[in-house]
Amino acid sequence: MTVPSSVCRRWQVIATGVLIALASALTSAAPAEPPSPESVVRAFNAAITARKLDEALDLLGEGGVQFNLRAVHGFAADTGASPLTSDLIAQWRAVGTVLFASTRSYRREVLAATAHSQGDLAIVWAQVRATSQRVDAITASSVTFAEAYLLQRRGDRWKIIGMASDRPTR
């Protein structure tokens, strides 16, 4: 008995559809990898640029530390040595609030990054350019500096738990 070619073609189409559906189900069932440490650092800087402070703060880990290598502003440098560390979330909440109120635009751009992770710990070393235009200025200014980010995997997410910046005093 010979099977008509139209029946064979129907079965081929059905079999192909079943295989595609099965492949799709298998790939979507695989657990998603958390965003990489580098992508978290880039997302943090993008959120600051977009003035989305809550999104930026969500990428920081509770208990995180900001390392203050030097005073950010010249007038603060005149008051003597400041504490080496501060609370990371509190620091960025204050910086973001002042920064957004005092600038027309502020852009943080990761120009280059090197990341290394092992287990639940990662470090991202980044070259960052910050370009800002103050509310009272006609032109924008730009500065390029190094930043180191320490990240910890917490559950299925990487969180920034430490930051140190080599940004020069203004």
PEHU-V307704 format. One record per residue. N is the residue number from 1. RES is the residue in one small letter. PHI is phi in whole degrees, -180 to 180 (* if undefined). Layout:
# PEHU-V307704
((N | RES | PHI) (N | RES | PHI))
This chain:
# PEHU-V307704
((1 | m | *) (2 | t | -103) (3 | v | -88) (4 | p | -60) (5 | s | -63) (6 | s | -66) (7 | v | -69) (8 | c | -60) (9 | r | -64) (10 | r | -60) (11 | w | -65) (12 | q | -64) (13 | v | -64) (14 | i | -63) (15 | a | -62) (16 | t | -64) (17 | g | -61) (18 | v | -63) (19 | l | -63) (20 | i | -64) (21 | a | -63) (22 | l | -65) (23 | a | -62) (24 | s | -64) (25 | a | -65) (26 | l | -68) (27 | t | -74) (28 | s | -79) (29 | a | -80) (30 | a | -67) (31 | p | -64) (32 | a | -76) (33 | e | -74) (34 | p | -67) (35 | p | -54) (36 | s | -66) (37 | p | -55) (38 | e | -63) (39 | s | -67) (40 | v | -67) (41 | v | -62) (42 | r | -64) (43 | a | -66) (44 | f | -60) (45 | n | -65) (46 | a | -65) (47 | a | -66) (48 | i | -64) (49 | t | -60) (50 | a | -80) (51 | r | 62) (52 | k | -107) (53 | l | -61) (54 | d | -61) (55 | e | -65) (56 | a | -64) (57 | l | -64) (58 | d | -66) (59 | l | -89) (60 | l | -97) (61 | g | -88) (62 | e | -55) (63 | g | 83) (64 | g | -66) (65 | v | -123) (66 | q | -99) (67 | f | -93) (68 | n | -102) (69 | l | -71) (70 | r | -159) (71 | a | -66) (72 | v | -75) (73 | h | -112) (74 | g | -59) (75 | f | -64) (76 | a | -77) (77 | a | -67) (78 | d | -72) (79 | t | -86) (80 | g | 101) (81 | a | -66) (82 | s | -102) (83 | p | -59) (84 | l | -67) (85 | t | -125) (86 | s | -149) (87 | d | -68) (88 | l | -61) (89 | i | -67) (90 | a | -62) (91 | q | -60) (92 | w | -73) (93 | r | -64) (94 | a | -69) (95 | v | -61) (96 | g | -60) (97 | t | -61) (98 | v | -68) (99 | l | -60) (100 | f | -68) (101 | a | -77) (102 | s | -102) (103 | t | -126) (104 | r | -77) (105 | s | -149) (106 | y | -149) (107 | r | -128) (108 | r | -110) (109 | e | -125) (110 | v | -80) (111 | l | -81) (112 | a | -154) (113 | a | -147) (114 | t | -125) (115 | a | -125) (116 | h | -141) (117 | s | -135) (118 | q | -150) (119 | g | 63) (120 | d | -98) (121 | l | -124) (122 | a | -144) (123 | i | -133) (124 | v | -124) (125 | w | -103) (126 | a | -129) (127 | q | -99) (128 | v | -120) (129 | r | -116) (130 | a | -112) (131 | t | -121) (132 | s | -138) (133 | q | -127) (134 | r | -66) (135 | v | -58) (136 | d | -93) (137 | a | -111) (138 | i | -88) (139 | t | -113) (140 | a | -94) (141 | s | -119) (142 | s | -139) (143 | v | -142) (144 | t | -115) (145 | f | -155) (146 | a | -97) (147 | e | -136) (148 | a | -115) (149 | y | -119) (150 | l | -106) (151 | l | -124) (152 | q | -128) (153 | r | -79) (154 | r | -122) (155 | g | 68) (156 | d | -105) (157 | r | -132) (158 | w | -91) (159 | k | -123) (160 | i | -76) (161 | i | -115) (162 | g | -159) (163 | m | -140) (164 | a | -134) (165 | s | -126) (166 | d | -100) (167 | r | -65) (168 | p | -71) (169 | t | -67) (170 | r | -97))
